[in-house]
Amino acid sequence: MSTAAPSAPPTSVGRLDRYFRITERGSTVGREVRGGIVTFFAMAYILVLNPLILSTPDSTGAFLGGGTDGPNLPAVAAGTALVAGLMSILMGAVANYPLALAAGLGINALLAFTIVQMPGMTWGDAMGLIVLEGLVILVLVLTGLRQAIFRAVPHQLKVAISVGIGLFIALVGLVNSGIVRTGGGTPLQLGVNGSLFGWPSIVFIVGLFTIAILMVRKVRGAILIGIVVAAVLAAIIEAVGDLGILSPEDNPGGWSLTVPALNGSPVQAPDFATLGQFSLFGAFEKIGPLAALLLIFSIMLADFFDTMGTMVAIGAEGDLLDAEGNPPNTRRILVVDSIAAAAGGAAAVSSNTSYIESATGVGDGARTGLASIVTGIAFLLATFLSPLAAFVPYEAATPALVIVGFLMMMQVTEITWRDAAIAIPAFLTIVLMPFSYSITVGIGAGFVAYVVLAAAKKGGARQVHWLMWVVAALFVVYFALGPIENALGL
């Protein structure tokens, strides 16, 4: 009688294959590793942009991770990399989905240019709102209410929110780079007296066209490559010309925020000074419960709907969706994304969310959460390179904001412009974000306009979800907070 040979013990590769279902999804370990690295390089620009966007002082004059002397860019960069790394690893290990996370563009702009500029608001107060927003989304996911709210907002209004944020981000990039400036008898103008001025403008243009050309040629990591090329050019220009920092009166051709000169080693132990720098309910005391709740809702909308669109887009790219268009482990994906939002606030580096740039790794063959774990490990290693964040000037990094704004603008074709009932609210949402320099104002205007115009149609009022009526009413109060407070003697 023959005896079957004992089966070989499972190898580490075999265990990985079974846990992540690599073979089942038509991938290999090597392809997952390569896809994870590609995704990291496609996303790594956030390590430069997030510290720069969060570098503005709050209403008290204090800087994030610093004091009153200036922003602590290396600390913000290190915190950004840490949270992105941990959350991407969590997404891969728990949800087994090739989706990486990092600080979300749009939310950080809302924090820097709107929320912390409100009277009395500090960075800690603003980050407390982010923590609460993440916890609210987590509760909504666990109770199933997220789907109800998702259905309440018309799809085309969601699209308009994304497009408006894209235009807002692009405007921030143009202003912060000095391509567009104030003065000259108009609210904004091109450069100085209507002309591009100074070598930093050349750096911006080179960075912008480098990214655009690489995108046209479908080169992966185009944004990161463009930032690196522009930063190297900026360093060369500064070494030769010694331009110094921008001064509108004395040095209009200087660098907008940071001078591209590296002092000391680019590798050092990470500074996690931002971790835990949040005040959970500070905003409620500073701006009042109603304004705080509306801001939480506004932040939640941007996080909330972008994630659902992103995870479906990634699934479609990797052929991972089921017959109804849902990705595998949807609930787990949303839970991790919600935790990431709160974690970003707790680390004071802004809400972390799922990144559409994960599609680059999926396009390179990634199909499982192993790719996200590889991306996360790369982000953790990047915490030791945070001093480089203080080296890259705005002019080298902000071309990426303009390109990201373009990518978000592409969704505008999904809006039915011939239907005034939805087109006008969408238009107001889109234009008021950059024109008022406030994402919250754009969202509120769109919601109020949608409810009013829908009610004007015969039988239209009954078709508006009751949650939209409630939110629109809250936004009306929000817009009138000043007169209301004066009337009440507050």
BAMI-621460 format. One record per residue (C-alpha): residue in one letter; x, y, z. Coordinates in pm, 1 decimal. Last residue first. Layout:
<A; <X; Y; Z>> ...
***
This chain:
<L; <-2387.3; 8818.4; 2101.3>> <G; <-2645.0; 9099.0; 2114.3>> <L; <-2919.4; 8877.8; 1976.4>> <A; <-2965.4; 9101.3; 1672.9>> <N; <-2589.4; 9120.0; 1627.3>> <E; <-2559.3; 8740.6; 1645.9>> <I; <-2837.8; 8700.0; 1390.1>> <P; <-2684.9; 8960.7; 1162.5>> <G; <-2350.5; 8777.1; 1165.5>> <L; <-2492.0; 8423.5; 1153.0>> <A; <-2693.6; 8491.2; 835.8>> <F; <-2500.1; 8255.4; 607.7>> <Y; <-2505.3; 7986.8; 877.5>> <V; <-2881.0; 8025.2; 931.9>> <V; <-2940.2; 7968.5; 562.1>> <F; <-2694.2; 7676.6; 579.1>> <L; <-2897.5; 7513.1; 853.9>> <A; <-3213.9; 7546.4; 645.5>> <A; <-3037.4; 7384.6; 348.4>> <V; <-2926.7; 7095.5; 571.5>> <V; <-3278.6; 7029.9; 697.8>> <W; <-3437.6; 7053.6; 352.6>> <M; <-3169.2; 6825.2; 206.8>> <L; <-3234.5; 6570.4; 482.0>> <W; <-3602.8; 6571.4; 385.0>> <H; <-3511.6; 6441.6; 38.6>> <V; <-3638.0; 6665.4; -239.6>> <Q; <-3895.9; 6493.7; -460.0>> <R; <-4191.5; 6631.4; -267.0>> <A; <-4078.4; 6986.8; -340.1>> <G; <-4071.5; 6915.9; -713.1>> <G; <-4446.0; 6867.5; -758.4>> <K; <-4450.1; 7149.5; -1011.4>> <K; <-4102.3; 7298.1; -1011.7>> <A; <-4032.7; 7583.5; -770.9>> <A; <-3951.6; 7336.1; -491.7>> <A; <-3657.4; 7207.3; -697.6>> <L; <-3537.9; 7563.9; -745.0>> <V; <-3543.1; 7647.2; -373.6>> <V; <-3392.4; 7314.3; -260.2>> <Y; <-3115.5; 7328.6; -521.6>> <A; <-3031.3; 7691.6; -447.6>> <V; <-2993.1; 7620.1; -75.5>> <F; <-2770.5; 7318.6; -135.8>> <G; <-2554.6; 7492.9; -394.7>> <A; <-2505.9; 7800.8; -180.3>> <G; <-2406.0; 7585.7; 117.0>> <I; <-2151.4; 7383.7; -79.2>> <G; <-1993.5; 7693.9; -229.8>> <V; <-1982.7; 7877.8; 101.9>> <T; <-1814.3; 7580.8; 270.2>> <I; <-1543.9; 7560.8; 5.3>> <S; <-1443.6; 7920.2; 72.2>> <Y; <-1228.6; 8157.6; -130.9>> <S; <-1549.9; 8347.3; -216.8>> <F; <-1471.6; 8338.9; -590.2>> <P; <-1297.1; 7999.3; -571.2>> <M; <-1582.5; 7814.2; -395.6>> <L; <-1853.7; 8043.0; -529.9>> <V; <-1801.8; 7935.4; -889.9>> <I; <-1858.7; 7560.9; -855.5>> <T; <-2143.6; 7558.9; -604.4>> <L; <-2322.6; 7839.5; -787.5>> <F; <-2291.9; 7648.4; -1114.8>> <A; <-2422.0; 7325.0; -960.0>> <P; <-2718.5; 7509.8; -807.8>> <I; <-2785.8; 7668.3; -1151.5>> <A; <-2745.5; 7340.3; -1344.7>> <I; <-2982.7; 7138.7; -1124.0>> <A; <-3307.2; 7330.7; -1177.2>> <A; <-3169.7; 7487.1; -1495.7>> <D; <-3172.7; 7154.1; -1681.8>> <R; <-2973.7; 7224.4; -2000.9>> <W; <-2645.0; 7198.7; -1810.6>> <T; <-2691.0; 6832.8; -1722.8>> <I; <-2378.4; 6783.8; -1509.6>> <E; <-2157.4; 6482.7; -1587.3>> <T; <-1940.8; 6696.5; -1818.2>> <V; <-1806.2; 6879.1; -1510.7>> <Q; <-1612.0; 6568.0; -1404.3>> <M; <-1300.8; 6687.1; -1587.6>> <M; <-1265.1; 6971.3; -1336.8>> <M; <-1124.2; 6730.9; -1077.1>> <L; <-835.0; 6640.8; -1306.6>> <F; <-776.5; 7007.6; -1389.7>> <G; <-765.5; 7100.4; -1021.5>> <V; <-513.7; 6820.8; -969.1>> <I; <-302.9; 6978.0; -1245.7>> <V; <-326.5; 7324.5; -1088.4>> <L; <-236.4; 7185.4; -746.8>> <A; <57.8; 6995.4; -897.1>> <P; <191.7; 7321.5; -1040.2>> <T; <198.1; 7432.9; -673.9>> <A; <502.3; 7227.6; -576.0>> <A; <792.5; 7394.9; -755.6>> <E; <670.4; 7753.6; -713.2>> <Y; <579.1; 7682.8; -350.7>> <P; <941.9; 7610.7; -272.7>> <V; <1077.2; 7258.7; -199.1>> <F; <1346.7; 7259.8; 71.6>> <A; <1125.2; 7260.6; 380.8>> <A; <962.8; 6937.3; 262.7>> <L; <1309.8; 6785.0; 215.2>> <P; <1345.2; 6791.6; 593.4>> <S; <1080.9; 6510.0; 603.6>> <L; <1313.5; 6241.7; 467.1>> <F; <1299.4; 6008.2; 769.3>> <T; <920.4; 5996.9; 752.3>> <A; <961.6; 5863.3; 397.4>> <L; <1027.9; 5513.5; 530.1>> <L; <675.3; 5513.8; 673.4>> <F; <536.4; 5624.1; 335.5>> <A; <716.4; 5337.2; 159.3>> <I; <571.9; 5091.8; 411.8>> <G; <224.2; 5224.6; 335.0>> <T; <268.6; 5179.3; -39.7>> <V; <380.1; 4819.1; 17.0>> <I; <75.6; 4763.3; 239.6>> <S; <-149.2; 4910.8; -28.3>> <A; <-3.6; 4669.5; -286.1>> <L; <-71.0; 4377.9; -53.1>> <G; <-433.6; 4490.4; -41.0>> <T; <-502.4; 4326.8; -374.0>> <R; <-521.7; 4386.7; -750.5>> <A; <-200.4; 4563.5; -848.9>> <G; <-113.1; 4530.4; -1219.8>> <D; <41.8; 4859.6; -1329.1>> <G; <-302.1; 5011.2; -1386.8>> <V; <-383.0; 4917.2; -1029.2>> <G; <-72.2; 5104.2; -917.0>> <T; <-172.0; 5411.6; -1116.3>> <A; <-532.8; 5378.2; -997.3>> <S; <-407.8; 5438.0; -644.0>> <E; <-380.0; 5798.9; -760.6>> <I; <-753.7; 5817.6; -682.2>> <Y; <-650.2; 5848.5; -319.8>> <S; <-863.6; 5734.2; -25.0>> <T; <-884.5; 5984.1; 259.7>> <N; <-681.6; 6131.5; 542.1>> <S; <-825.2; 6436.8; 715.9>> <S; <-573.1; 6703.6; 805.7>> <V; <-216.1; 6677.8; 942.0>> <A; <-295.8; 6740.0; 1309.7>> <A; <-213.5; 6379.1; 1413.9>> <A; <-558.7; 6346.4; 1572.4>> <G; <-710.7; 6508.6; 1264.1>> <G; <-544.7; 6260.9; 1029.6>> <A; <-648.3; 5974.3; 1256.7>> <A; <-1013.3; 6086.1; 1242.4>> <A; <-1015.3; 6078.8; 861.4>> <A; <-821.7; 5752.0; 857.0>> <I; <-1078.6; 5585.7; 1083.9>> <S; <-1347.5; 5679.3; 832.5>> <D; <-1144.8; 5537.1; 541.8>> <V; <-1087.6; 5215.9; 736.3>> <V; <-1462.1; 5178.4; 798.6>> <L; <-1546.1; 5260.2; 436.6>> <I; <-1312.3; 4993.6; 300.0>> <R; <-1441.8; 4742.2; 555.1>> <R; <-1802.3; 4806.1; 449.3>> <T; <-1718.7; 4770.4; 80.8>> <N; <-1541.9; 4435.3; 127.8>> <P; <-1542.4; 4365.7; -246.6>> <P; <-1622.4; 4658.4; -476.8>> <N; <-1983.0; 4731.3; -578.8>> <G; <-2090.5; 4775.8; -941.8>> <E; <-2404.8; 4564.4; -918.1>> <A; <-2246.4; 4268.0; -1101.0>> <D; <-1944.5; 4277.9; -870.9>> <L; <-1651.7; 4515.1; -903.0>> <L; <-1285.7; 4406.7; -909.2>> <D; <-1203.8; 4464.1; -1276.7>> <G; <-888.4; 4654.0; -1173.4>> <E; <-984.6; 4989.3; -1328.0>> <A; <-1349.9; 4939.7; -1227.0>> <G; <-1249.8; 4866.9; -868.8>> <I; <-1032.8; 5177.4; -855.6>> <A; <-1320.6; 5390.1; -987.8>> <V; <-1562.0; 5235.6; -736.4>> <M; <-1322.3; 5305.6; -449.0>> <T; <-1272.3; 5662.3; -565.3>> <G; <-1640.1; 5748.1; -607.5>> <M; <-1725.8; 5621.4; -260.4>> <T; <-1428.5; 5799.8; -110.4>> <D; <-1500.4; 6130.6; -282.7>> <F; <-1853.6; 6122.9; -147.2>> <F; <-1773.4; 6106.4; 222.2>> <D; <-1456.6; 6306.2; 246.6>> <A; <-1595.9; 6618.8; 73.5>> <L; <-1935.2; 6579.8; 239.4>> <M; <-1783.2; 6524.7; 583.8>> <I; <-1589.1; 6848.4; 562.3>> <S; <-1912.7; 7037.1; 493.5>> <F; <-2094.7; 6850.5; 771.7>> <I; <-1819.9; 6925.8; 1021.0>> <L; <-1830.1; 7289.5; 911.1>> <L; <-2205.5; 7297.6; 961.0>> <L; <-2168.3; 7149.7; 1308.8>> <A; <-1906.6; 7408.6; 1405.4>> <A; <-2119.6; 7696.4; 1275.0>> <L; <-2418.8; 7571.8; 1476.2>> <P; <-2222.5; 7494.9; 1795.0>> <G; <-2057.6; 7837.8; 1824.6>> <I; <-1749.3; 7990.8; 1663.3>> <K; <-1490.0; 7974.1; 1943.7>> <E; <-1653.9; 7745.0; 2201.4>> <F; <-1772.4; 7487.6; 1949.0>> <A; <-1435.6; 7511.0; 1775.2>> <G; <-1253.9; 7396.9; 2090.0>> <F; <-1457.7; 7076.0; 2111.9>> <L; <-1197.8; 6812.3; 2024.9>> <S; <-889.4; 7029.0; 2061.5>> <F; <-608.4; 6892.4; 1848.2>> <Q; <-230.0; 6868.7; 1867.1>> <G; <-209.3; 6494.6; 1937.6>> <L; <70.9; 6438.3; 1687.5>> <T; <199.1; 6766.2; 1541.9>> <A; <546.1; 6743.6; 1698.3>> <F; <623.9; 6415.4; 1521.4>> <D; <976.8; 6513.1; 1420.1>> <P; <1131.9; 6233.8; 1217.1>> <A; <1493.2; 6129.7; 1279.6>> <Q; <1707.8; 6274.3; 1007.2>> <V; <1781.6; 6242.4; 638.2>> <P; <1797.4; 6556.3; 423.9>> <S; <2125.6; 6642.0; 599.4>> <G; <2207.7; 7001.2; 688.0>> <N; <2065.6; 7320.0; 541.1>> <L; <1899.8; 7265.8; 204.9>> <A; <1838.4; 7573.0; -9.1>> <P; <1518.3; 7619.7; -203.6>> <V; <1396.3; 7934.5; -21.4>> <T; <1054.2; 7874.6; 128.6>> <L; <736.4; 8082.1; 102.4>> <S; <684.8; 8284.4; -214.6>> <W; <1040.4; 8283.0; -352.7>> <G; <1174.7; 8620.1; -462.5>> <G; <1098.3; 8830.6; -772.0>> <P; <887.8; 9090.6; -590.1>> <N; <1187.4; 9177.4; -363.5>> <D; <1148.2; 9514.8; -193.0>> <E; <778.0; 9597.0; -210.8>> <P; <601.1; 9265.3; -259.5>> <S; <868.6; 9083.0; -54.3>> <L; <947.9; 8728.5; -165.2>> <I; <1227.7; 8536.2; 8.1>> <G; <1581.9; 8517.0; -125.4>> <L; <1693.5; 8540.4; -488.0>> <D; <2050.9; 8414.7; -440.0>> <G; <2105.6; 8409.4; -820.0>> <V; <2334.5; 8110.9; -874.9>> <A; <2242.9; 7884.9; -582.1>> <E; <1881.6; 8003.9; -598.7>> <I; <1854.3; 7920.2; -968.9>> <I; <2009.6; 7576.6; -917.6>> <A; <1780.1; 7501.1; -625.3>> <A; <1474.8; 7613.7; -824.3>> <L; <1573.0; 7388.9; -1117.9>> <V; <1605.5; 7094.1; -879.1>> <A; <1264.8; 7176.2; -727.8>> <A; <1103.1; 7205.5; -1072.9>> <V; <1235.8; 6865.6; -1182.1>> <V; <1133.7; 6703.4; -850.9>> <I; <782.7; 6854.4; -864.1>> <G; <735.1; 6740.4; -1224.1>> <I; <855.9; 6389.2; -1142.1>> <L; <609.1; 6368.5; -852.8>> <I; <319.9; 6480.5; -1071.1>> <A; <411.8; 6249.5; -1360.1>> <G; <435.8; 5939.7; -1138.1>> <R; <338.0; 5712.4; -1423.3>> <V; <419.4; 5840.9; -1771.0>> <K; <109.2; 5851.9; -1992.9>> <R; <277.3; 6061.1; -2266.1>> <V; <9.9; 6326.8; -2218.0>> <M; <65.2; 6298.1; -1842.0>> <L; <439.6; 6344.4; -1889.1>> <I; <375.2; 6655.6; -2097.7>> <A; <138.3; 6799.8; -1835.2>> <I; <373.4; 6730.9; -1545.1>> <T; <669.9; 6889.9; -1723.5>> <F; <447.3; 7174.2; -1842.3>> <L; <348.4; 7270.0; -1487.9>> <G; <696.3; 7228.9; -1341.6>> <V; <857.5; 7441.6; -1614.4>> <I; <589.4; 7707.4; -1570.3>> <F; <633.7; 7716.0; -1192.3>> <V; <1012.7; 7737.4; -1218.3>> <I; <980.1; 8020.9; -1471.5>> <S; <756.1; 8207.3; -1225.4>> <P; <1025.9; 8161.9; -959.7>> <W; <1270.6; 8332.2; -1199.9>> <G; <1098.1; 8667.7; -1177.4>> <F; <785.3; 8833.8; -1313.3>> <L; <497.8; 8722.8; -1530.5>> <S; <320.7; 9031.2; -1661.3>> <G; <0.8; 9215.9; -1567.9>> <N; <157.3; 9473.5; -1338.0>> <V; <341.6; 9202.3; -1143.9>> <G; <215.5; 8847.0; -1193.4>> <L; <-118.7; 8817.2; -1376.3>> <Q; <-385.6; 9013.2; -1191.5>> <L; <-628.3; 8971.0; -903.7>> <P; <-880.8; 9196.4; -726.9>> <T; <-820.9; 9464.0; -991.8>> <G; <-659.5; 9809.1; -961.0>> <G; <-306.8; 9678.3; -1016.3>> <G; <-290.8; 9478.4; -697.1>> <T; <-332.6; 9115.3; -594.6>> <R; <-129.8; 8835.3; -747.4>> <V; <-163.9; 8548.7; -994.9>> <I; <153.4; 8363.5; -1098.0>> <G; <281.7; 8430.3; -747.5>> <S; <305.4; 8060.3; -661.4>> <N; <55.7; 8098.0; -376.2>> <V; <-198.0; 8265.7; -603.6>> <L; <-180.6; 8012.5; -887.6>> <G; <-187.1; 7714.7; -653.1>> <V; <-475.0; 7852.6; -446.8>> <L; <-665.9; 7916.7; -769.6>> <A; <-611.1; 7556.0; -880.5>> <I; <-730.2; 7425.3; -543.1>> <F; <-1046.6; 7636.6; -565.8>> <L; <-1112.2; 7517.2; -920.0>> <G; <-1080.7; 7154.4; -808.1>> <I; <-1295.3; 7214.4; -501.5>> <G; <-1564.9; 7349.5; -732.3>> <V; <-1541.4; 7042.1; -956.4>> <S; <-1573.7; 6806.5; -658.5>> <I; <-1873.8; 6996.6; -521.3>> <A; <-2032.5; 7009.6; -869.0>> <V; <-2009.7; 6630.7; -897.0>> <K; <-2189.0; 6592.2; -566.2>> <L; <-2456.7; 6830.3; -695.8>> <Q; <-2487.8; 6613.6; -1005.0>> <H; <-2543.2; 6304.9; -792.8>> <P; <-2830.5; 6458.8; -599.2>> <V; <-2772.3; 6460.0; -221.2>> <A; <-3017.1; 6240.6; -29.5>> <R; <-2882.4; 5909.8; -163.6>> <F; <-2545.6; 5957.2; 5.5>> <I; <-2723.2; 6055.1; 324.9>> <A; <-2912.0; 5725.1; 324.4>> <Q; <-2601.1; 5526.4; 231.1>> <R; <-2410.1; 5675.8; 519.2>> <L; <-2691.1; 5582.7; 757.3>> <G; <-2587.6; 5216.2; 754.3>> <T; <-2527.5; 5214.9; 1129.5>> <L; <-2157.7; 5125.2; 1112.3>> <V; <-2092.7; 5356.7; 817.5>> <L; <-2274.5; 5650.2; 973.5>> <V; <-2091.5; 5595.1; 1302.1>> <L; <-1758.0; 5598.1; 1117.2>> <I; <-1861.0; 5912.4; 928.9>> <V; <-1934.2; 6086.2; 1259.4>> <L; <-1599.9; 5971.9; 1403.5>> <G; <-1414.1; 6111.0; 1103.6>> <E; <-1596.6; 6443.2; 1128.6>> <L; <-1521.3; 6461.9; 1501.4>> <V; <-1149.5; 6413.9; 1437.6>> <I; <-1155.3; 6672.0; 1157.9>> <L; <-1337.8; 6923.4; 1379.8>> <G; <-1068.3; 6874.1; 1643.0>> <M; <-812.0; 6954.7; 1374.2>> <A; <-971.1; 7297.5; 1333.8>> <D; <-962.2; 7368.3; 1708.4>> <G; <-597.0; 7264.3; 1728.7>> <W; <-509.2; 7486.3; 1433.6>> <T; <-661.7; 7779.2; 1619.3>> <M; <-990.7; 7966.5; 1572.1>> <G; <-1034.1; 8297.0; 1753.2>> <P; <-1197.4; 8474.7; 1461.9>> <M; <-1225.6; 8246.4; 1158.3>> <Q; <-898.9; 8217.0; 964.1>> <V; <-840.7; 7863.4; 1092.4>> <I; <-1156.0; 7746.8; 911.9>> <T; <-1123.9; 7918.6; 574.8>> <F; <-781.7; 7924.0; 412.7>> <A; <-589.2; 7657.6; 601.4>> <L; <-867.2; 7417.0; 699.0>> <L; <-1053.4; 7436.1; 367.4>> <A; <-722.8; 7393.2; 184.6>> <N; <-646.4; 7082.9; 390.5>> <I; <-990.1; 6944.4; 303.8>> <G; <-934.3; 7017.0; -63.0>> <L; <-638.0; 6786.7; -105.2>> <G; <-682.4; 6486.7; 119.8>> <A; <-408.8; 6371.9; 357.0>> <A; <-314.2; 6017.0; 260.0>> <L; <-472.6; 5682.6; 173.8>> <A; <-389.0; 5387.0; -49.0>> <L; <-639.8; 5160.8; -224.6>> <P; <-545.7; 4820.6; -362.2>> <Y; <-813.6; 4644.6; -151.6>> <N; <-763.9; 4372.9; 106.4>> <A; <-1003.4; 4548.2; 349.6>> <V; <-822.1; 4474.3; 676.6>> <A; <-454.6; 4430.9; 578.8>> <G; <-447.7; 4659.2; 276.0>> <M; <-654.4; 4936.9; 430.3>> <L; <-457.2; 4914.4; 756.0>> <I; <-127.6; 4942.4; 565.2>> <S; <-259.8; 5249.7; 383.3>> <M; <-370.3; 5395.5; 718.3>> <L; <-31.3; 5345.0; 882.2>> <G; <168.0; 5488.5; 594.2>> <A; <-56.7; 5787.7; 529.2>> <V; <-56.9; 5865.2; 903.1>> <L; <322.2; 5855.1; 923.9>> <A; <387.7; 6039.8; 597.2>> <T; <165.8; 6333.5; 692.4>> <G; <312.8; 6343.1; 1042.3>> <A; <664.8; 6359.4; 899.1>> <A; <566.0; 6630.6; 650.9>> <V; <394.3; 6835.2; 922.9>> <A; <705.1; 6801.8; 1141.1>> <P; <938.5; 6897.5; 853.9>> <L; <724.6; 7204.0; 770.3>> <N; <725.5; 7356.8; 1118.9>> <P; <553.2; 7678.9; 1015.2>> <G; <699.5; 8014.1; 1118.3>> <D; <793.4; 8237.4; 1410.0>> <T; <463.0; 8233.2; 1601.7>> <G; <486.0; 7876.6; 1721.2>> <G; <548.3; 7559.5; 1532.4>> <G; <357.4; 7238.0; 1467.0>> <L; <87.7; 7432.4; 1285.1>> <F; <159.3; 7804.2; 1297.2>> <A; <30.4; 8063.0; 1543.8>> <G; <-89.0; 8409.8; 1438.5>> <T; <-407.7; 8394.6; 1647.8>> <S; <-630.7; 8355.8; 1341.7>> <D; <-421.4; 8062.0; 1222.7>> <P; <-90.8; 8099.5; 1043.2>> <T; <-50.5; 7950.5; 694.3>> <S; <177.0; 7648.9; 647.8>> <L; <-99.3; 7389.6; 606.8>> <I; <-88.4; 7419.4; 227.6>> <L; <291.6; 7389.8; 224.8>> <P; <296.4; 7094.8; 465.9>> <N; <31.9; 6913.7; 254.3>> <L; <200.4; 6988.3; -77.6>> <V; <541.4; 6833.1; -15.1>> <L; <445.4; 6500.3; 141.2>> <I; <137.7; 6505.8; -85.4>> <Y; <372.8; 6476.9; -383.7>> <A; <433.2; 6117.8; -278.8>> <M; <105.2; 6000.5; -430.5>> <A; <216.5; 5881.8; -776.0>> <F; <546.6; 5761.8; -630.9>> <F; <359.1; 5563.3; -368.0>> <T; <119.6; 5415.4; -623.7>> <V; <413.2; 5293.9; -834.9>> <I; <567.3; 5129.3; -529.0>> <G; <243.3; 4948.2; -449.1>> <G; <205.4; 4832.7; -809.4>> <R; <557.8; 4689.4; -808.4>> <V; <492.6; 4499.3; -487.1>> <E; <157.9; 4371.6; -616.5>> <R; <313.2; 4264.5; -948.0>> <G; <588.1; 4075.0; -767.9>> <V; <336.0; 3898.3; -544.4>> <T; <138.5; 3791.6; -849.6>> <S; <-201.3; 3887.9; -991.1>> <G; <-510.0; 3726.4; -1140.1>> <R; <-752.4; 3797.6; -858.1>> <E; <-754.5; 3435.4; -743.2>> <T; <-376.2; 3431.7; -762.5>> <I; <-350.4; 3719.1; -514.2>> <R; <-623.5; 3612.4; -274.7>> <F; <-469.4; 3842.4; -10.1>> <Y; <-464.0; 3578.2; 262.1>> <R; <-409.7; 3283.8; 27.4>> <D; <-129.0; 3438.9; -176.5>> <L; <42.0; 3580.2; 130.3>> <R; <36.1; 3236.0; 291.8>> <G; <180.8; 3082.6; -21.7>> <V; <455.6; 3344.0; -41.0>> <S; <545.0; 3273.9; 321.4>> <T; <565.0; 2907.2; 235.7>> <P; <309.1; 2650.6; 342.2>> <P; <460.6; 2328.7; 471.3>> <A; <506.0; 2068.4; 198.8>> <S; <239.3; 1803.5; 184.2>> <P; <331.4; 1465.8; 324.1>> <A; <384.6; 1202.9; 54.8>> <A; <88.0; 978.5; 9.6>> <T; <145.7; 625.9; 132.3>> <S; <141.7; 335.0; -103.6>> <M; <0.0; 0.0; 0.0>> 
***
